[in-house]
């Protein structure tokens, strides 16, 4: 069953695993909000993005699981410029994940799914 992008229902998601990271469920900001720096759709694969941020910026990832596949659910991972994983969060329906950058550089944002998912990445 395909689900519409940005479902209005909420879902339970795993909490952020480190200081400065948060995860929540619910609606995305809506069409009048800021423009994402990256966005995409993933089907039984992963998307790997490198996002340039300055110290103190907030990275926000809004992900929607359109359809859960046999290979597992959808997850968002975040890595520092030196490659250290600082966040891994499961997505059930919709989730918003945020992290305040403690250093400047190119952060890696990975969105992986065993089904179909969409995402938007913001730097604020």
N, CA, C and O atoms as a GROMACS GRO file, in nm:
protein
  496
    1UNK      N    1   0.085  -0.118   0.000
    1UNK     CA    2   0.000   0.000   0.000
    1UNK      C    3   0.089   0.124   0.000
    1UNK      O    4   0.175   0.139   0.087
    2UNK      N    5   0.068   0.212  -0.096
    2UNK     CA    6   0.146   0.336  -0.101
    2UNK      C    7   0.084   0.437  -0.007
    2UNK      O    8  -0.038   0.445   0.007
    3UNK      N    9   0.168   0.513   0.057
    3UNK     CA   10   0.121   0.617   0.147
    3UNK      C   11   0.153   0.751   0.085
    3UNK      O   12   0.252   0.764   0.012
    4UNK      N   13   0.073   0.849   0.111
    4UNK     CA   14   0.099   0.983   0.062
    4UNK      C   15   0.219   1.041   0.134
    4UNK      O   16   0.245   1.010   0.250
    5UNK      N   17   0.293   1.128   0.061
    5UNK     CA   18   0.404   1.198   0.124
    5UNK      C   19   0.351   1.282   0.238
    5UNK      O   20   0.243   1.339   0.229
    6UNK      N   21   0.427   1.289   0.344
    6UNK     CA   22   0.398   1.375   0.458
    6UNK      C   23   0.262   1.346   0.518
    6UNK      O   24   0.174   1.432   0.522
    7UNK      N   25   0.247   1.224   0.565
    7UNK     CA   26   0.123   1.184   0.630
    7UNK      C   27   0.092   1.276   0.746
    7UNK      O   28   0.182   1.326   0.814
    8UNK      N   29  -0.035   1.297   0.769
    8UNK     CA   30  -0.073   1.385   0.879
    8UNK      C   31  -0.077   1.312   1.012
    8UNK      O   32  -0.083   1.375   1.117
    9UNK      N   33  -0.075   1.180   1.007
    9UNK     CA   34  -0.076   1.106   1.134
    9UNK      C   35   0.062   1.105   1.196
    9UNK      O   36   0.162   1.127   1.128
   10UNK      N   37   0.068   1.081   1.325
   10UNK     CA   38   0.195   1.074   1.394
   10UNK      C   39   0.231   0.929   1.419
   10UNK      O   40   0.146   0.841   1.415
   11UNK      N   41   0.360   0.906   1.445
   11UNK     CA   42   0.408   0.771   1.470
   11UNK      C   43   0.516   0.776   1.577
   11UNK      O   44   0.577   0.880   1.601
   12UNK      N   45   0.537   0.664   1.641
   12UNK     CA   46   0.641   0.654   1.742
   12UNK      C   47   0.773   0.626   1.673
   12UNK      O   48   0.780   0.537   1.588
   13UNK      N   49   0.878   0.700   1.708
   13UNK     CA   50   1.010   0.676   1.653
   13UNK      C   51   1.110   0.668   1.766
   13UNK      O   52   1.082   0.709   1.879
   14UNK      N   53   1.225   0.614   1.736
   14UNK     CA   54   1.330   0.604   1.836
   14UNK      C   55   1.384   0.742   1.869
   14UNK      O   56   1.388   0.829   1.782
   15UNK      N   57   1.426   0.762   1.992
   15UNK     CA   58   1.481   0.892   2.034
   15UNK      C   59   1.624   0.906   1.984
   15UNK      O   60   1.692   0.806   1.961
   16UNK      N   61   1.670   1.031   1.966
   16UNK     CA   62   1.808   1.057   1.926
   16UNK      C   63   1.905   1.000   2.026
   16UNK      O   64   1.878   0.997   2.146
   17UNK      N   65   2.020   0.953   1.977
   17UNK     CA   66   2.110   0.878   2.061
   17UNK      C   67   2.219   0.962   2.128
   17UNK      O   68   2.291   0.910   2.213
   18UNK      N   69   2.234   1.090   2.093
   18UNK     CA   70   2.341   1.167   2.156
   18UNK      C   71   2.295   1.311   2.181
   18UNK      O   72   2.193   1.355   2.129
   19UNK      N   73   2.372   1.381   2.261
   19UNK     CA   74   2.340   1.519   2.295
   19UNK      C   75   2.336   1.603   2.168
   19UNK      O   76   2.416   1.584   2.077
   20UNK      N   77   2.242   1.694   2.162
   20UNK     CA   78   2.229   1.781   2.046
   20UNK      C   79   2.143   1.723   1.937
   20UNK      O   80   2.115   1.792   1.839
   21UNK      N   81   2.100   1.598   1.950
   21UNK     CA   82   2.019   1.531   1.850
   21UNK      C   83   1.880   1.506   1.906
   21UNK      O   84   1.865   1.471   2.023
   22UNK      N   85   1.781   1.525   1.823
   22UNK     CA   86   1.646   1.494   1.866
   22UNK      C   87   1.573   1.425   1.754
   22UNK      O   88   1.610   1.437   1.637
   23UNK      N   89   1.470   1.354   1.789
   23UNK     CA   90   1.384   1.290   1.690
   23UNK      C   91   1.241   1.307   1.735
   23UNK      O   92   1.212   1.302   1.855
   24UNK      N   93   1.152   1.327   1.640
   24UNK     CA   94   1.011   1.338   1.674
   24UNK      C   95   0.929   1.292   1.556
   24UNK      O   96   0.980   1.280   1.445
   25UNK      N   97   0.803   1.268   1.581
   25UNK     CA   98   0.715   1.229   1.473
   25UNK      C   99   0.617   1.342   1.446
   25UNK      O  100   0.600   1.432   1.528
   26UNK      N  101   0.553   1.336   1.331
   26UNK     CA  102   0.451   1.435   1.301
   26UNK      C  103   0.466   1.494   1.164
   26UNK      O  104   0.536   1.439   1.078
   27UNK      N  105   0.400   1.606   1.144
   27UNK     CA  106   0.398   1.672   1.014
   27UNK      C  107   0.530   1.739   0.983
   27UNK      O  108   0.605   1.775   1.074
   28UNK      N  109   0.557   1.755   0.855
   28UNK     CA  110   0.669   1.839   0.814
   28UNK      C  111   0.623   1.983   0.826
   28UNK      O  112   0.507   2.009   0.857
   29UNK      N  113   0.712   2.077   0.802
   29UNK     CA  114   0.681   2.217   0.823
   29UNK      C  115   0.578   2.275   0.729
   29UNK      O  116   0.528   2.385   0.755
   30UNK      N  117   0.542   2.206   0.622
   30UNK     CA  118   0.443   2.260   0.529
   30UNK      C  119   0.512   2.327   0.411
   30UNK      O  120   0.634   2.345   0.412
   31UNK      N  121   0.434   2.363   0.310
   31UNK     CA  122   0.490   2.414   0.185
   31UNK      C  123   0.538   2.558   0.195
   31UNK      O  124   0.612   2.603   0.108
   32UNK      N  125   0.499   2.633   0.298
   32UNK     CA  126   0.540   2.772   0.310
   32UNK      C  127   0.670   2.789   0.388
   32UNK      O  128   0.716   2.901   0.406
   33UNK      N  129   0.730   2.680   0.434
   33UNK     CA  130   0.851   2.684   0.515
   33UNK      C  131   0.976   2.700   0.430
   33UNK      O  132   0.967   2.732   0.312
   34UNK      N  133   1.092   2.680   0.491
   34UNK     CA  134   1.220   2.696   0.422
   34UNK      C  135   1.238   2.591   0.312
   34UNK      O  136   1.173   2.487   0.312
   35UNK      N  137   1.328   2.620   0.219
   35UNK     CA  138   1.358   2.530   0.109
   35UNK      C  139   1.465   2.429   0.153
   35UNK      O  140   1.566   2.468   0.212
   36UNK      N  141   1.444   2.299   0.125
   36UNK     CA  142   1.545   2.201   0.164
   36UNK      C  143   1.673   2.218   0.081
   36UNK      O  144   1.667   2.260  -0.035
   37UNK      N  145   1.788   2.184   0.140
   37UNK     CA  146   1.914   2.187   0.066
   37UNK      C  147   1.930   2.060  -0.017
   37UNK      O  148   2.002   2.061  -0.117
   38UNK      N  149   1.865   1.952   0.024
   38UNK     CA  150   1.863   1.826  -0.050
   38UNK      C  151   1.728   1.761  -0.027
   38UNK      O  152   1.667   1.780   0.078
   39UNK      N  153   1.682   1.683  -0.124
   39UNK     CA  154   1.562   1.603  -0.108
   39UNK      C  155   1.569   1.488  -0.206
   39UNK      O  156   1.644   1.492  -0.303
   40UNK      N  157   1.489   1.385  -0.179
   40UNK     CA  158   1.490   1.273  -0.271
   40UNK      C  159   1.392   1.166  -0.232
   40UNK      O  160   1.324   1.174  -0.130
   41UNK      N  161   1.385   1.065  -0.319
   41UNK     CA  162   1.305   0.947  -0.295
   41UNK      C  163   1.397   0.827  -0.306
   41UNK      O  164   1.485   0.822  -0.392
   42UNK      N  165   1.377   0.730  -0.217
   42UNK     CA  166   1.462   0.612  -0.212
   42UNK      C  167   1.372   0.490  -0.225
   42UNK      O  168   1.266   0.483  -0.161
   43UNK      N  169   1.413   0.393  -0.306
   43UNK     CA  170   1.337   0.271  -0.323
   43UNK      C  171   1.429   0.152  -0.306
   43UNK      O  172   1.513   0.124  -0.392
   44UNK      N  173   1.414   0.080  -0.194
   44UNK     CA  174   1.491  -0.041  -0.163
   44UNK      C  175   1.641  -0.019  -0.182
   44UNK      O  176   1.709  -0.100  -0.244
   45UNK      N  177   1.689   0.092  -0.130
   45UNK     CA  178   1.828   0.131  -0.147
   45UNK      C  179   1.863   0.235  -0.042
   45UNK      O  180   1.797   0.244   0.062
   46UNK      N  181   1.968   0.314  -0.068
   46UNK     CA  182   2.003   0.424   0.020
   46UNK      C  183   2.046   0.544  -0.061
   46UNK      O  184   2.094   0.532  -0.174
   47UNK      N  185   2.028   0.662  -0.002
   47UNK     CA  186   2.078   0.787  -0.058
   47UNK      C  187   2.180   0.842   0.038
   47UNK      O  188   2.157   0.847   0.159
   48UNK      N  189   2.292   0.883  -0.015
   48UNK     CA  190   2.404   0.933   0.063
   48UNK      C  191   2.425   1.080   0.024
   48UNK      O  192   2.449   1.109  -0.093
   49UNK      N  193   2.416   1.172   0.121
   49UNK     CA  194   2.428   1.315   0.094
   49UNK      C  195   2.536   1.376   0.184
   49UNK      O  196   2.548   1.339   0.300
   50UNK      N  197   2.613   1.468   0.129
   50UNK     CA  198   2.710   1.544   0.207
   50UNK      C  199   2.663   1.689   0.210
   50UNK      O  200   2.646   1.752   0.105
   51UNK      N  201   2.643   1.742   0.332
   51UNK     CA  202   2.584   1.873   0.352
   51UNK      C  203   2.685   1.963   0.422
   51UNK      O  204   2.735   1.930   0.529
   52UNK      N  205   2.718   2.079   0.360
   52UNK     CA  206   2.809   2.175   0.420
   52UNK      C  207   2.736   2.256   0.527
   52UNK      O  208   2.633   2.318   0.499
   53UNK      N  209   2.789   2.254   0.650
   53UNK     CA  210   2.728   2.330   0.760
   53UNK      C  211   2.837   2.404   0.838
   53UNK      O  212   2.954   2.367   0.835
   54UNK      N  213   2.795   2.506   0.908
   54UNK     CA  214   2.883   2.582   0.997
   54UNK      C  215   2.853   2.542   1.141
   54UNK      O  216   2.743   2.498   1.172
   55UNK      N  217   2.951   2.558   1.228
   55UNK     CA  218   2.931   2.530   1.369
   55UNK      C  219   2.810   2.608   1.420
   55UNK      O  220   2.797   2.727   1.393
   56UNK      N  221   2.722   2.540   1.494
   56UNK     CA  222   2.602   2.603   1.547
   56UNK      C  223   2.479   2.589   1.459
   56UNK      O  224   2.367   2.609   1.506
   57UNK      N  225   2.498   2.554   1.329
   57UNK     CA  226   2.383   2.530   1.241
   57UNK      C  227   2.307   2.407   1.289
   57UNK      O  228   2.364   2.318   1.352
   58UNK      N  229   2.179   2.402   1.257
   58UNK     CA  230   2.097   2.285   1.287
   58UNK      C  231   2.068   2.211   1.157
   58UNK      O  232   2.019   2.270   1.061
   59UNK      N  233   2.099   2.082   1.156
   59UNK     CA  234   2.065   1.995   1.044
   59UNK      C  235   1.931   1.931   1.079
   59UNK      O  236   1.916   1.873   1.186
   60UNK      N  237   1.835   1.942   0.988
   60UNK     CA  238   1.703   1.882   1.011
   60UNK      C  239   1.669   1.792   0.893
   60UNK      O  240   1.674   1.834   0.778
   61UNK      N  241   1.635   1.666   0.923
   61UNK     CA  242   1.596   1.570   0.821
   61UNK      C  243   1.452   1.530   0.847
   61UNK      O  244   1.418   1.484   0.956
   62UNK      N  245   1.367   1.548   0.747
   62UNK     CA  246   1.228   1.504   0.755
   62UNK      C  247   1.214   1.385   0.662
   62UNK      O  248   1.236   1.398   0.541
   63UNK      N  249   1.178   1.269   0.716
   63UNK     CA  250   1.168   1.147   0.637
   63UNK      C  251   1.029   1.087   0.649
   63UNK      O  252   0.965   1.093   0.754
   64UNK      N  253   0.982   1.030   0.539
   64UNK     CA  254   0.852   0.964   0.534
   64UNK      C  255   0.869   0.826   0.474
   64UNK      O  256   0.922   0.811   0.364
   65UNK      N  257   0.824   0.726   0.546
   65UNK     CA  258   0.826   0.590   0.493
   65UNK      C  259   0.698   0.570   0.414
   65UNK      O  260   0.589   0.562   0.471
   66UNK      N  261   0.712   0.563   0.282
   66UNK     CA  262   0.597   0.549   0.193
   66UNK      C  263   0.542   0.407   0.197
   66UNK      O  264   0.421   0.385   0.202
   67UNK      N  265   0.634   0.310   0.195
   67UNK     CA  266   0.596   0.169   0.196
   67UNK      C  267   0.710   0.090   0.259
   67UNK      O  268   0.826   0.104   0.219
   68UNK      N  269   0.677   0.008   0.358
   68UNK     CA  270   0.779  -0.072   0.424
   68UNK      C  271   0.806  -0.195   0.338
   68UNK      O  272   0.713  -0.262   0.294
   69UNK      N  273   0.933  -0.223   0.315
   69UNK     CA  274   0.970  -0.338   0.232
   69UNK      C  275   1.012  -0.457   0.316
   69UNK      O  276   1.020  -0.449   0.438
   70UNK      N  277   1.037  -0.567   0.248
   70UNK     CA  278   1.078  -0.689   0.315
   70UNK      C  279   1.217  -0.680   0.374
   70UNK      O  280   1.251  -0.760   0.462
   71UNK      N  281   1.299  -0.585   0.329
   71UNK     CA  282   1.436  -0.573   0.378
   71UNK      C  283   1.449  -0.488   0.502
   71UNK      O  284   1.560  -0.450   0.539
   72UNK      N  285   1.339  -0.457   0.568
   72UNK     CA  286   1.345  -0.376   0.689
   72UNK      C  287   1.287  -0.238   0.666
   72UNK      O  288   1.247  -0.204   0.555
   73UNK      N  289   1.283  -0.161   0.772
   73UNK     CA  290   1.225  -0.027   0.768
   73UNK      C  291   1.320   0.077   0.716
   73UNK      O  292   1.424   0.045   0.658
   74UNK      N  293   1.283   0.201   0.736
   74UNK     CA  294   1.362   0.316   0.692
   74UNK      C  295   1.441   0.370   0.810
   74UNK      O  296   1.393   0.368   0.923
   75UNK      N  297   1.562   0.419   0.784
   75UNK     CA  298   1.644   0.479   0.890
   75UNK      C  299   1.721   0.599   0.834
   75UNK      O  300   1.752   0.607   0.715
   76UNK      N  301   1.750   0.691   0.927
   76UNK     CA  302   1.831   0.809   0.896
   76UNK      C  303   1.957   0.800   0.981
   76UNK      O  304   1.950   0.775   1.101
   77UNK      N  305   2.073   0.819   0.917
   77UNK     CA  306   2.201   0.819   0.988
   77UNK      C  307   2.271   0.952   0.961
   77UNK      O  308   2.261   1.008   0.852
   78UNK      N  309   2.342   1.001   1.062
   78UNK     CA  310   2.415   1.127   1.050
   78UNK      C  311   2.558   1.105   1.098
   78UNK      O  312   2.582   1.044   1.203
   79UNK      N  313   2.654   1.158   1.020
   79UNK     CA  314   2.797   1.142   1.049
   79UNK      C  315   2.865   1.279   1.051
   79UNK      O  316   2.829   1.368   0.973
   80UNK      N  317   2.962   1.296   1.141
   80UNK     CA  318   3.041   1.420   1.149
   80UNK      C  319   3.134   1.430   1.028
   80UNK      O  320   3.148   1.334   0.953
   81UNK      N  321   3.198   1.547   1.010
   81UNK     CA  322   3.295   1.561   0.900
   81UNK      C  323   3.410   1.460   0.908
   81UNK      O  324   3.468   1.427   0.805
   82UNK      N  325   3.446   1.410   1.030
   82UNK     CA  326   3.553   1.309   1.039
   82UNK      C  327   3.501   1.166   1.028
   82UNK      O  328   3.578   1.072   1.047
   83UNK      N  329   3.373   1.148   0.997
   83UNK     CA  330   3.320   1.014   0.972
   83UNK      C  331   3.262   0.943   1.093
   83UNK      O  332   3.225   0.826   1.083
   84UNK      N  333   3.253   1.011   1.208
   84UNK     CA  334   3.197   0.949   1.329
   84UNK      C  335   3.044   0.952   1.322
   84UNK      O  336   2.984   1.057   1.300
   85UNK      N  337   2.982   0.835   1.342
   85UNK     CA  338   2.836   0.831   1.342
   85UNK      C  339   2.785   0.893   1.472
   85UNK      O  340   2.827   0.853   1.581
   86UNK      N  341   2.695   0.991   1.459
   86UNK     CA  342   2.641   1.058   1.577
   86UNK      C  343   2.492   1.035   1.594
   86UNK      O  344   2.435   1.074   1.696
   87UNK      N  345   2.428   0.972   1.495
   87UNK     CA  346   2.284   0.951   1.505
   87UNK      C  347   2.244   0.838   1.412
   87UNK      O  348   2.290   0.829   1.299
   88UNK      N  349   2.156   0.752   1.462
   88UNK     CA  350   2.086   0.655   1.378
   88UNK      C  351   1.945   0.646   1.432
   88UNK      O  352   1.924   0.612   1.549
   89UNK      N  353   1.848   0.676   1.348
   89UNK     CA  354   1.709   0.682   1.392
   89UNK      C  355   1.619   0.606   1.296
   89UNK      O  356   1.625   0.626   1.175
   90UNK      N  357   1.536   0.517   1.352
   90UNK     CA  358   1.436   0.447   1.272
   90UNK      C  359   1.318   0.538   1.241
   90UNK      O  360   1.283   0.624   1.322
   91UNK      N  361   1.258   0.518   1.125
   91UNK     CA  362   1.143   0.598   1.082
   91UNK      C  363   1.023   0.505   1.069
   91UNK      O  364   1.028   0.405   0.998
   92UNK      N  365   0.917   0.539   1.138
   92UNK     CA  366   0.791   0.466   1.129
   92UNK      C  367   0.686   0.567   1.084
   92UNK      O  368   0.646   0.651   1.165
   93UNK      N  369   0.643   0.562   0.963
   93UNK     CA  370   0.554   0.659   0.897
   93UNK      C  371   0.629   0.789   0.868
   93UNK      O  372   0.681   0.804   0.757
   94UNK      N  373   0.636   0.883   0.964
   94UNK     CA  374   0.710   1.007   0.942
   94UNK      C  375   0.797   1.037   1.063
   94UNK      O  376   0.765   0.997   1.175
   95UNK      N  377   0.906   1.107   1.041
   95UNK     CA  378   0.993   1.148   1.151
   95UNK      C  379   1.070   1.273   1.113
   95UNK      O  380   1.101   1.295   0.996
   96UNK      N  381   1.101   1.353   1.213
   96UNK     CA  382   1.189   1.468   1.197
   96UNK      C  383   1.305   1.448   1.292
   96UNK      O  384   1.286   1.429   1.412
   97UNK      N  385   1.426   1.452   1.238
   97UNK     CA  386   1.548   1.432   1.314
   97UNK      C  387   1.630   1.560   1.306
   97UNK      O  388   1.648   1.615   1.197
   98UNK      N  389   1.679   1.610   1.420
   98UNK     CA  390   1.761   1.731   1.419
   98UNK      C  391   1.891   1.710   1.495
   98UNK      O  392   1.900   1.626   1.586
   99UNK      N  393   1.992   1.787   1.457
   99UNK     CA  394   2.121   1.786   1.526
   99UNK      C  395   2.185   1.923   1.510
   99UNK      O  396   2.189   1.978   1.400
  100UNK      N  397   2.235   1.977   1.620
  100UNK     CA  398   2.308   2.104   1.614
  100UNK      C  399   2.456   2.073   1.593
  100UNK      O  400   2.517   2.002   1.674
  101UNK      N  401   2.514   2.125   1.486
  101UNK     CA  402   2.653   2.098   1.450
  101UNK      C  403   2.748   2.158   1.552
  101UNK      O  404   2.740   2.276   1.585
  102UNK      N  405   2.840   2.075   1.601
  102UNK     CA  406   2.940   2.121   1.696
  102UNK      C  407   3.069   2.164   1.628
  102UNK      O  408   3.159   2.219   1.692
  103UNK      N  409   3.078   2.140   1.496
  103UNK     CA  410   3.194   2.183   1.419
  103UNK      C  411   3.150   2.208   1.275
  103UNK      O  412   3.050   2.154   1.230
  104UNK      N  413   3.226   2.291   1.205
  104UNK     CA  414   3.197   2.319   1.064
  104UNK      C  415   3.252   2.208   0.977
  104UNK      O  416   3.349   2.141   1.013
  105UNK      N  417   3.190   2.188   0.861
  105UNK     CA  418   3.238   2.089   0.766
  105UNK      C  419   3.125   2.023   0.692
  105UNK      O  420   3.010   2.066   0.700
  106UNK      N  421   3.159   1.917   0.619
  106UNK     CA  422   3.061   1.843   0.541
  106UNK      C  423   3.012   1.724   0.623
  106UNK      O  424   3.086   1.629   0.648
  107UNK      N  425   2.886   1.730   0.663
  107UNK     CA  426   2.823   1.622   0.738
  107UNK      C  427   2.759   1.525   0.638
  107UNK      O  428   2.705   1.566   0.535
  108UNK      N  429   2.767   1.397   0.669
  108UNK     CA  430   2.707   1.294   0.584
  108UNK      C  431   2.570   1.258   0.639
  108UNK      O  432   2.556   1.226   0.757
  109UNK      N  433   2.468   1.264   0.553
  109UNK     CA  434   2.332   1.225   0.588
  109UNK      C  435   2.294   1.108   0.498
  109UNK      O  436   2.290   1.121   0.376
  110UNK      N  437   2.266   0.994   0.560
  110UNK     CA  438   2.232   0.873   0.487
  110UNK      C  439   2.087   0.837   0.517
  110UNK      O  440   2.048   0.831   0.634
  111UNK      N  441   2.008   0.813   0.414
  111UNK     CA  442   1.870   0.767   0.429
  111UNK      C  443   1.861   0.632   0.360
  111UNK      O  444   1.884   0.622   0.239
  112UNK      N  445   1.828   0.527   0.436
  112UNK     CA  446   1.822   0.392   0.381
  112UNK      C  447   1.685   0.330   0.408
  112UNK      O  448   1.623   0.358   0.510
  113UNK      N  449   1.639   0.246   0.314
  113UNK     CA  450   1.510   0.182   0.330
  113UNK      C  451   1.506   0.048   0.258
  113UNK      O  452   1.574   0.028   0.157
  114UNK      N  453   1.427  -0.043   0.313
  114UNK     CA  454   1.400  -0.169   0.246
  114UNK      C  455   1.275  -0.160   0.162
  114UNK      O  456   1.240  -0.256   0.092
  115UNK      N  457   1.206  -0.047   0.167
  115UNK     CA  458   1.083  -0.025   0.092
  115UNK      C  459   1.096   0.101   0.008
  115UNK      O  460   1.188   0.114  -0.072
  116UNK      N  461   1.004   0.194   0.028
  116UNK     CA  462   1.004   0.323  -0.042
  116UNK      C  463   0.995   0.434   0.062
  116UNK      O  464   0.914   0.427   0.154
  117UNK      N  465   1.078   0.538   0.046
  117UNK     CA  466   1.078   0.651   0.139
  117UNK      C  467   1.114   0.778   0.064
  117UNK      O  468   1.171   0.775  -0.046
  118UNK      N  469   1.079   0.892   0.126
  118UNK     CA  470   1.118   1.022   0.074
  118UNK      C  471   1.176   1.102   0.190
  118UNK      O  472   1.149   1.072   0.307
  119UNK      N  473   1.255   1.204   0.156
  119UNK     CA  474   1.318   1.285   0.262
  119UNK      C  475   1.348   1.424   0.211
  119UNK      O  476   1.357   1.449   0.091
  120UNK      N  477   1.364   1.515   0.308
  120UNK     CA  478   1.411   1.651   0.284
  120UNK      C  479   1.512   1.684   0.392
  120UNK      O  480   1.492   1.651   0.508
  121UNK      N  481   1.622   1.751   0.352
  121UNK     CA  482   1.727   1.791   0.446
  121UNK      C  483   1.734   1.943   0.446
  121UNK      O  484   1.739   2.006   0.340
  122UNK      N  485   1.736   2.001   0.566
  122UNK     CA  486   1.743   2.145   0.584
  122UNK      C  487   1.864   2.179   0.669
  122UNK      O  488   1.904   2.101   0.755
  123UNK      N  489   1.924   2.298   0.645
  123UNK     CA  490   2.027   2.353   0.732
  123UNK      C  491   1.974   2.489   0.777
  123UNK      O  492   1.945   2.576   0.696
  124UNK      N  493   1.962   2.505   0.910
  124UNK     CA  494   1.902   2.628   0.965
  124UNK      C  495   1.996   2.694   1.063
  124UNK      O  496   1.962   2.799   1.120
   0.00000   0.00000   0.00000
